[in-house]
Every structure is written in structure tokens, then in C-alpha cells.
Amino acid sequence: PAMKAVGPIRRALGVRTFFNILGPLVNPVMPKYQLLGVYSLKLMRLYHYIAQNEQINCTIVHSLDGYDEISLTSPLKIASSKGEQVLQPEQIGFKQIEQKELWGGATVEDAAKIFRNVLNNCASEGQKNCVIANAAFAILTLEPELGLETAVAQARESIDSGKALQALKRFVELNK
């Protein structure tokens, strides 16, 4: 509950604060599996260390050009219970894209429209592939035995078939 009180202040500050770091560590839901994106390698090491000590099934991702997700705009670093690795977008089945392809718009509404476009399978290839890449690593966090190629195929099929959109609609309905 205390985190809710600082939310408006954090947004007003417009800069990263300690709460950006603390948030995933004090999640009251305490998920057994997590995919976390971090904006720095130092933060990746911290989260990875905590995940190992607390035995949390966690995959942490960082694009080496600073994105706190798999952006496909640069090499990416992955840390999980299997260790750490640096990969090129091509090594996970995608071509590298330009940062301008990921521009999220100037407003929350712009970003929401892009999100809806991804789920409606009418976003740009770069936007869609970024979502697929991140979803694939989330799938691998849950089911590491699948392998990356299968996880990418499952993530792609979820968008292409409309299952991801249906899951969002169900989530919204359940949380009204």
C-alpha cells in the first residue's frame, strides 16, 4: 500500500528513483516466475544475485544500448538460472532494427495504440518482433525445456491467432 502513495510523486519527478529498483523486489504478488527488464548491467547483476539467493525463477533482460527490454536494436544480455549470455538479435531469430522503429509516440494514448496494433497483428514488423522476442523469453522462464525456437514460435502464434488479444480482453474483464 505504501508504494501506491509514492506513485504520483515518482511520475511527477520524471526521473528514475530508488523505487524503480525496489518495485520488482517488493512485489506483493511474489510471482514464482518473472521476466524482468533492466536499464543497466549493474541492476541486472543485482537482480540476478537476489534471484539466485531467493531461488526465484527469473530471467532478466537488457539491451546493451540501454533499453530495459529486448529491443532488437543492439546485442542483448540475458541472465537466468542457466547463467548469463550476450546474444545478437539474429541469434534469437530476428533481424536487428533501428531505434526509430520502436518510437512509442508522444502520449500514453499513442503507446496504447501501438500495443493494440501489436495484439491486433497490424503493428510494424519491428514492434511485433520485439513483443515476440520478450514473450519468448517469458515462455522460456516458465518452460525452459522448450528451447528458444519453440518459444518464439509459440509467442508468434499467440499474436497471429489472436490468442494474446483474447487473453488481454479476459484479463480486463476479470479485473473490472
N, C-alpha and C positions, 0 to 999 in steps of 0.2 A: 504493500500500500504506500509506503514512503516514496518509492520510485515514481509513482504517479504524480506526486506533488512537485517533483523537480522537473518533470517533462516539459511543461511550458517554459520554464526558465532556460533549460538546455536549448530548446528550439530558438528562443529569443537571442541567446548568445551567438548562435550561428557558427560555433567552432566546436571541435571535438573536446570533450571533457573526460574526466575520470569515469563518469557514468557510462560513456561509450564502451569503456573497457570492462567495467563492473557488470553491466547489464547481463551479458550471456552467462556470467558466472553465478549470478544470484537469481536466475530464472525460477520462479516459484513452481513451475510445472515440473522441473527437474527431468527433462526428457532423457530417455535411455540412449537415444541415438541423436546425433546432431551433425549438421553440416554448418560450419562457421566460416564466414569470410572475414578476413582481417586486412587492414590497410597498411600493415608494416610487418617486416620479418621479425622484429623484436616481439611484437604482440603474438605472432604465430608461435614463437618459441615458448612464450609464457603460457598460452592456452594449451599447447601440446604437452608441456610439463604437467600442468594441472590435470589435464585429461588422463594422462598416464597414471598419475598418483591417485586420482579418484576413480580410476577404472571406468571412465566414461567412453562409450563408443562414439568417437568424434573424428570427423575429417575436417581439417582446416585448410582453406584455400586462400591463395594470394597471387594476384597477377603482379609480376615484377615491375610493371610500370605504375603501380600504386593502387590499382583497383582492389576493392575488398570482396572480390568475387572472381570467378573465371571469366575474364573479359574477351579472351581470344585476340587481344591486341598486343600481346607480348608473351614471352615464356611465363609459365605459372609454376608455383611451388605448391606441393600438396604434402601435408603432414597427417599421418593417421597411425593407427596401431601397427601398421605394416612398415612404418618408418617414414622417411622424407624423400621426396624426389622432385626434380625440376624437369618439366616437360615443355615441349613446344606444342602449339595448337595442333600441328599436323600429327603429332604422336598420339593425340586423343581423337583423331579422325576429323579435324576441322581445319579449314584454311585460316591463316591469320588475317585479321581485319583491321581497318583503320579506326582510331578512336572516334572520329566523326560519325561513324555508323552506329554508335551507341548513345548519341546525344539523347537525353531523356526529356527534352523540352524545357520550357521556362517555368512551368507551373506543375502543381500536383496533378491537375486535370490532364496536362499533356502526358505525364508519366503514366497515369491511369489508362489513357487511350492506347499507349504503346503496349501496356500489359494486356488490355483486352484484345488488341490486334494479335499479340502472340498467341493467346488462348483461342482466338478465332481463326488461327492459322493464316493470317493475312499481314503479318509483320514483315519487315525486311529479313533477308536471309541471315544477316549478321545478328540481329536482335533475337531471332528464333534460335539460332545455333548457340548463342550464349546461354539462353534458358535451358536448352537441351544439355549442354555441357555441364552446367551446375546441377541440373536434375539427375544426370547420370552419376555424378559423384555422390549425391544424396542416396540414390538407389544402392550404390556400392557400399555405402556406410551401413545400410540395412542388410544387404545380401552380398558380402564380398566375394563369395564363391562364383557369382555370375560372370565376372570378368567385364572389362570396360566396354568391349564391343557390344555385348548383350545389353548392358545398362544403357548405352547410348541408343540402341535400337528401341528399348522399352520407353525411354523418355520421348524419343521422336514419335513413336506410335501413339503415345498418350496425347500429344498435341494434334497429330494428324487425324486421329479418330474422334477427337472431341471429348475424350475422357477427362482430360485436365480441366476443360471448361465445365463439364458436368460436376466434377469434384469441387470446384470453386463455388458453383451455384448451390450445391448441397451444404457446403461449409457455411455460406452466408445464410442460408435458410435455417440451419441449426443454431446459428448464433444471433438470431434476431431478438 
